Amino acid sequence: MKTIISTAFIILSIQISSAQGKFLTNDGVISFYSHTVIEDITATNDKVAAVIDSESGEVAIIVIMNEFQFEKKLMQEHFNENYVESEKYPKATFSGQISNNGEVNYQSTGEYRVRVAGEMTIHGITRNVSAEGTIEVNRNTITARTKFMLNPEEYEIKIPKVVRNNIAEKMEISAELVCNPM
């Protein structure tokens, strides 16, 4: 009996130690904003999955493309069917590193400026990207935030000429990932 309890304790300790320092969310929020003189377009996705490893600084994010919600249903339909082709390319991903992770004290409440660099894949195209943001450490959570500009054409997302003036050449992307310990 002692052997079984000892073995179970060792296995549990290994599982806990392998999860130490990892933070997870399945309901992160990513939105984009397009401004032109003709119209403003905003879409929000609040079902974003992300993992942040506080020890290594690794970051992984998965965005299901058809979860973006638009004010106008027709925009949402065009976004999914004509632009990002979400049936063919159902997700966007980011895999990267917090380059100044050593400057973040994950044990101390506060807000820390960070730089993140890695590979983002959208519409089947992978590009190196980098952005600045913040990590806010609270008692039981960490919140990662960033804003950056994205050019859809760099990911071979084609905007038809008939609506080219309605959609900004570069869009503002905002992310807020409230992560809990794994």
FENKA-V444833 format. One line per field, one symbol per residue. psi: psi as a letter, one per 30 degrees, with the letter a starting at -180 (. if undefined). burial: I if it has 16 or more other ideal C-beta (glycine too) atoms within 10 Angstrom, else O. Layout:
psi->???
burial->???
This chain:
psi->eeeeeeeeeeeeeeeeeffkfkkkkghlkkllkkklfelkkkkkjghkkkkkjfefgkkkkkkjegfkklekeeeeeeeeeedfifeeiflklkjakjfheffkjffkklkkklkkkakkkkhgkkkkllllalkkkaeglkjkklklkkjeffghjkjkefgeffkkekkkkkkjjjklk.
burial->OOOOOOOOOOOOOOOOOOOOOIIIIOOIIIIIOIOOOOOOIIIOIOIIIIIIIIOOIIIOIIIOIOIIOIOOOOIOOIIIOOIIIIOOIOOIOIOIIIOOIOOIOOOOOOOIOIOIOIOIOIIOOOOOIOIOIOIOIOOOOIIIIIOIOIOIOOIOIOIOOOOOOIIIOOIOIIIIIIIOOO
